[in-house]
Amino acid sequence: MSTTLATDRFPDGQAGLRRRRVGHAILSAAPIFIVLIALLVWITIENPNFTNPNVFLLFLRRAAPLMILAAGQLFVIVAGEFDLSMGALVTFVVIFAAGWIDGEPSRTWPVIALLLAIGASIGLLNGLITTRLGVPSFITTLGMLLILQGIVAWWTGGTPKGSLPDNFRQWGRTGIEGVPGLGQLPYAVVIMLIVGAICTWLLHGTAFGKQVFATGGNARAAFFAGVDVPRVRTLAFVISAITAVIGGILLGGYSGVSPDAGGGYEFQAISAVVLGGAVLGGGSGAVIPAMAGALTLEALFTLLNLLGLPNPLRDLFQGVIIIAAVGIAVLRQRRLR
């Protein structure tokens, strides 16, 4: 059955319900924009240079990988699943890009294409194990996280190999020169905007996006309406993995090679999605608020650094944020019932 025909079989009432859910997801995400603005104002008070376009663009450049990961993670969460393997995949991308390219610029594009293919394959494997074998996605992607960490540890022996050439690193640390009023527009920001636009279109403007919301909202009803639920969830995992590869490329360009390059990014991405108003369990969420949630986390980390607070407080604040955001989401869902 074609995708179009499957979605056309939803009753008008259920289609209206999906539209209301999307609208509610956007409205429920409004607090994250208030928090983001408050944090940006606070940062500006601590560092008046923050409003300088070049300084603010550098802030966006640092935030771009997490914003891209949040956009990908959103597909999985809206579909009613989790992807805990994103951070490990980011590390895999950085480590193996350095090892395979080994400073040779001519290898950059073939290796990037190979990494995207590997990422898509990992997402496909996560999806098939979850949907076809019935293994909970939390367990599946946790297992994939450990597998990828093991591969990286075996490959490096504790010490990263190779190096990243300038034509790879440019995507994370340079940009388009001579932009009026900005000087340099970072490539990472451009890529983040492009990925965000594509993800917004996929989730909110296509039949596939409607199926993702339907699957996460009520998988059984979606199945009887003609949606291939396993296929939809599997594609969500593929999208998540591809965004992790893109985020890894940008992070490697910005930070260089590190055996723990993507450590914690899976939890930061989930935190960002929840902050953006998505409901754990599926059926609700929006791309722009999710990316705003990622930007809010980056703003919080920047503020902590400006205030001279130790890095371990990141984990503390992130844990509090996750618990609070999920608690608020649960209370909101109860009120809507």
C-alpha positions as semicolon CSV with decimal commas, in nm:
position;residue;x (nm);y (nm);z (nm)
1;M;0,000;0,000;0,000
2;S;0,142;0,340;-0,089
3;T;0,216;0,602;0,172
4;T;-0,043;0,841;0,031
5;L;-0,317;0,583;0,031
6;A;-0,234;0,480;0,385
7;T;-0,265;0,831;0,520
8;D;-0,579;0,898;0,319
9;R;-0,753;0,622;0,511
10;F;-0,744;0,814;0,837
11;P;-1,089;0,947;0,923
12;D;-1,130;1,324;0,902
13;G;-1,180;1,335;1,279
14;Q;-0,846;1,168;1,340
15;A;-0,675;1,396;1,087
16;G;-0,815;1,692;1,279
17;L;-0,688;1,536;1,601
18;R;-0,339;1,511;1,452
19;R;-0,351;1,879;1,353
20;R;-0,461;1,975;1,702
21;R;-0,179;1,770;1,851
22;V;0,079;1,947;1,633
23;G;-0,069;2,283;1,726
24;H;-0,072;2,188;2,093
25;A;0,293;2,074;2,071
26;I;0,396;2,413;1,935
27;L;0,194;2,606;2,193
28;S;0,315;2,388;2,480
29;A;0,673;2,460;2,371
30;A;0,628;2,836;2,420
31;P;0,795;2,830;2,766
32;I;1,123;2,710;2,613
33;F;1,147;3,026;2,405
34;I;1,088;3,238;2,717
35;V;1,362;3,049;2,902
36;L;1,595;3,078;2,602
37;I;1,546;3,454;2,579
38;A;1,602;3,491;2,954
39;L;1,927;3,295;2,934
40;L;2,049;3,496;2,635
41;V;1,975;3,821;2,820
42;W;2,161;3,693;3,127
43;I;2,459;3,593;2,912
44;T;2,457;3,940;2,756
45;I;2,462;4,099;3,102
46;E;2,763;3,886;3,197
47;N;2,933;3,939;2,859
48;P;2,814;4,250;2,667
49;N;3,014;4,138;2,362
50;F;2,771;3,847;2,323
51;T;2,542;4,065;2,108
52;N;2,823;4,117;1,857
53;P;2,716;3,925;1,544
54;N;3,048;3,741;1,519
55;V;3,037;3,632;1,884
56;F;2,673;3,522;1,862
57;L;2,744;3,325;1,544
58;L;3,028;3,146;1,722
59;F;2,775;3,053;1,992
60;L;2,540;2,915;1,725
61;R;2,831;2,727;1,568
62;R;2,898;2,549;1,898
63;A;2,528;2,471;1,938
64;A;2,475;2,347;1,580
65;P;2,573;1,978;1,634
66;L;2,336;1,939;1,931
67;M;2,055;2,122;1,750
68;I;2,091;1,881;1,457
69;L;2,094;1,579;1,689
70;A;1,781;1,708;1,864
71;A;1,599;1,737;1,530
72;G;1,683;1,373;1,452
73;Q;1,603;1,243;1,800
74;L;1,262;1,410;1,776
75;F;1,152;1,174;1,497
76;V;1,225;0,871;1,716
77;I;1,055;1,016;2,024
78;V;0,746;1,131;1,834
79;A;0,723;0,777;1,691
80;G;0,717;0,644;2,048
81;E;1,077;0,520;2,080
82;F;1,423;0,624;2,208
83;D;1,767;0,643;2,047
84;L;2,047;0,617;2,302
85;S;2,314;0,538;2,042
86;M;2,348;0,890;1,899
87;G;2,640;1,002;2,117
88;A;2,839;0,683;2,052
89;L;2,775;0,722;1,679
90;V;2,906;1,080;1,694
91;T;3,227;0,951;1,855
92;F;3,250;0,672;1,596
93;V;3,225;0,928;1,315
94;V;3,499;1,152;1,456
95;I;3,740;0,867;1,535
96;F;3,698;0,673;1,213
97;A;3,700;0,983;0,995
98;A;4,041;1,071;1,138
99;G;4,168;0,715;1,101
100;W;4,046;0,658;0,748
101;I;4,128;1,004;0,609
102;D;4,457;1,030;0,803
103;G;4,523;1,385;0,691
104;E;4,477;1,311;0,318
105;P;4,231;1,569;0,172
106;S;4,143;1,353;-0,131
107;R;3,984;1,094;0,100
108;T;3,749;1,337;0,273
109;W;3,440;1,312;0,053
110;P;3,452;0,931;0,002
111;V;3,488;0,886;0,379
112;I;3,199;1,127;0,450
113;A;2,981;0,930;0,205
114;L;3,088;0,604;0,372
115;L;3,012;0,739;0,719
116;L;2,665;0,851;0,608
117;A;2,602;0,502;0,468
118;I;2,725;0,340;0,790
119;G;2,508;0,574;0,995
120;A;2,201;0,491;0,788
121;S;2,279;0,119;0,827
122;I;2,308;0,154;1,206
123;G;1,974;0,337;1,215
124;L;1,821;0,066;0,998
125;L;1,958;-0,204;1,228
126;N;1,822;-0,024;1,536
127;G;1,483;0,001;1,369
128;L;1,467;-0,360;1,250
129;I;1,572;-0,503;1,587
130;T;1,316;-0,286;1,764
131;T;1,024;-0,338;1,527
132;R;1,081;-0,685;1,386
133;L;1,229;-0,864;1,688
134;G;1,025;-0,673;1,942
135;V;1,324;-0,562;2,152
136;P;1,244;-0,235;2,336
137;S;1,425;0,056;2,171
138;F;1,581;0,155;2,504
139;I;1,758;-0,183;2,517
140;T;1,834;-0,196;2,144
141;T;2,001;0,144;2,127
142;L;2,174;0,098;2,462
143;G;2,325;-0,220;2,318
144;M;2,424;-0,033;2,002
145;L;2,585;0,236;2,218
146;L;2,800;-0,028;2,389
147;I;2,886;-0,193;2,057
148;L;3,002;0,135;1,904
149;Q;3,198;0,224;2,217
150;G;3,365;-0,116;2,204
151;I;3,456;-0,075;1,837
152;V;3,605;0,269;1,902
153;A;3,803;0,141;2,203
154;W;3,935;-0,155;2,002
155;W;4,029;0,064;1,705
156;T;4,207;0,333;1,905
157;G;4,355;0,129;2,188
158;G;4,289;0,437;2,399
159;T;4,471;0,674;2,163
160;P;4,300;0,819;1,850
161;K;4,471;0,747;1,521
162;G;4,511;0,969;1,217
163;S;4,410;1,332;1,169
164;L;4,142;1,542;1,004
165;P;4,246;1,760;0,707
166;D;4,135;2,119;0,658
167;N;3,871;2,031;0,397
168;F;3,700;1,815;0,661
169;R;3,746;2,050;0,954
170;Q;3,620;2,350;0,759
171;W;3,258;2,241;0,811
172;G;3,290;2,283;1,185
173;R;3,526;2,578;1,222
174;T;3,514;2,806;0,916
175;G;3,242;2,959;0,703
176;I;3,134;3,179;0,415
177;E;3,346;3,492;0,409
178;G;3,238;3,846;0,326
179;V;2,873;3,820;0,432
180;P;2,740;4,178;0,472
181;G;2,693;4,272;0,836
182;L;2,826;3,936;0,958
183;G;3,172;3,897;0,813
184;Q;3,185;3,517;0,826
185;L;2,876;3,295;0,828
186;P;2,982;2,958;0,978
187;Y;2,918;2,655;0,761
188;A;2,789;2,476;1,072
189;V;2,511;2,733;1,109
190;V;2,417;2,702;0,742
191;I;2,409;2,321;0,766
192;M;2,204;2,340;1,087
193;L;1,947;2,564;0,917
194;I;1,928;2,333;0,614
195;V;1,888;2,019;0,829
196;G;1,629;2,198;1,043
197;A;1,431;2,302;0,735
198;I;1,439;1,950;0,590
199;C;1,335;1,791;0,920
200;T;1,055;2,046;0,964
201;W;0,924;1,968;0,617
202;L;0,950;1,591;0,669
203;L;0,775;1,588;1,006
204;H;0,516;1,862;0,956
205;G;0,464;1,880;0,580
206;T;0,461;1,527;0,443
207;A;0,248;1,215;0,460
208;F;0,538;1,039;0,631
209;G;0,534;1,299;0,907
210;K;0,161;1,241;0,962
211;Q;0,233;0,871;0,993
212;V;0,505;0,937;1,252
213;F;0,259;1,133;1,468
214;A;-0,010;0,870;1,420
215;T;0,229;0,588;1,509
216;G;0,344;0,757;1,827
217;G;-0,005;0,868;1,925
218;N;-0,172;0,529;1,886
219;A;0,022;0,260;1,703
220;R;-0,269;0,016;1,700
221;A;-0,510;0,268;1,547
222;A;-0,244;0,371;1,295
223;F;-0,193;0,007;1,194
224;F;-0,564;-0,050;1,136
225;A;-0,576;0,274;0,935
226;G;-0,319;0,130;0,695
227;V;0,010;0,269;0,829
228;D;0,312;0,040;0,813
229;V;0,411;0,109;1,173
230;P;0,739;-0,091;1,172
231;R;0,851;0,087;0,854
232;V;0,770;0,431;0,995
233;R;0,959;0,367;1,318
234;T;1,254;0,217;1,132
235;L;1,279;0,525;0,909
236;A;1,270;0,743;1,221
237;F;1,577;0,559;1,350
238;V;1,751;0,605;1,014
239;I;1,686;0,980;1,023
240;S;1,816;0,997;1,379
241;A;2,136;0,815;1,284
242;I;2,198;1,032;0,979
243;T;2,167;1,348;1,188
244;A;2,416;1,195;1,434
245;V;2,665;1,149;1,150
246;I;2,617;1,509;1,037
247;G;2,655;1,630;1,395
248;G;2,971;1,420;1,430
249;I;3,123;1,574;1,118
250;L;3,059;1,925;1,250
251;L;3,183;1,838;1,600
252;G;3,500;1,679;1,463
253;G;3,565;1,989;1,255
254;Y;3,512;2,218;1,554
255;S;3,672;2,025;1,841
256;G;3,912;1,790;1,666
257;V;3,970;1,421;1,738
258;S;3,876;1,291;2,082
259;P;3,796;0,937;2,205
260;D;3,496;1,082;2,390
261;A;3,380;1,335;2,128
262;G;3,011;1,241;2,151
263;G;2,995;1,151;2,518
264;G;2,661;1,252;2,670
265;Y;2,515;1,387;2,348
266;E;2,240;1,124;2,343
267;F;2,108;1,250;2,677
268;Q;2,149;1,613;2,578
269;A;1,948;1,547;2,261
270;I;1,668;1,379;2,458
271;S;1,676;1,664;2,711
272;A;1,646;1,918;2,430
273;V;1,350;1,738;2,275
274;V;1,170;1,717;2,609
275;L;1,247;2,082;2,681
276;G;1,095;2,162;2,342
277;G;0,761;2,021;2,452
278;A;0,773;1,670;2,304
279;V;0,600;1,402;2,509
280;L;0,797;1,090;2,594
281;G;0,583;0,806;2,469
282;G;0,516;0,964;2,133
283;G;0,255;1,148;1,935
284;S;0,356;1,505;2,015
285;G;0,645;1,737;1,930
286;A;0,777;1,994;1,684
287;V;1,116;2,043;1,521
288;I;1,175;2,413;1,587
289;P;1,099;2,391;1,962
290;A;1,322;2,082;1,988
291;M;1,610;2,270;1,828
292;A;1,533;2,566;2,054
293;G;1,563;2,325;2,347
294;A;1,913;2,233;2,227
295;L;2,004;2,600;2,196
296;T;1,873;2,656;2,549
297;L;2,100;2,384;2,684
298;E;2,399;2,538;2,507
299;A;2,303;2,878;2,647
300;L;2,283;2,728;2,996
301;F;2,626;2,567;2,962
302;T;2,768;2,897;2,832
303;L;2,622;3,084;3,128
304;L;2,764;2,832;3,376
305;N;3,107;2,884;3,223
306;L;3,072;3,263;3,244
307;L;2,972;3,233;3,609
308;G;3,280;3,022;3,675
309;L;3,083;2,719;3,793
310;P;3,249;2,374;3,755
311;N;3,168;2,152;3,458
312;P;3,013;1,871;3,670
313;L;2,724;2,107;3,737
314;R;2,623;2,053;3,373
315;D;2,518;1,698;3,458
316;L;2,340;1,815;3,772
317;F;2,142;2,084;3,590
318;Q;2,072;1,853;3,297
319;G;1,932;1,586;3,530
320;V;1,711;1,838;3,707
321;I;1,593;1,974;3,371
322;I;1,500;1,628;3,240
323;I;1,306;1,533;3,554
324;A;1,128;1,869;3,570
325;A;1,044;1,874;3,198
326;V;0,911;1,519;3,199
327;G;0,712;1,586;3,517
328;I;0,554;1,896;3,365
329;A;0,474;1,704;3,045
330;V;0,305;1,424;3,245
331;L;0,095;1,673;3,441
332;R;-0,002;1,849;3,118
333;Q;-0,109;1,520;2,961
334;R;-0,323;1,433;3,264
335;R;-0,502;1,767;3,243
336;L;-0,579;1,705;2,876
337;R;-0,743;1,369;2,942
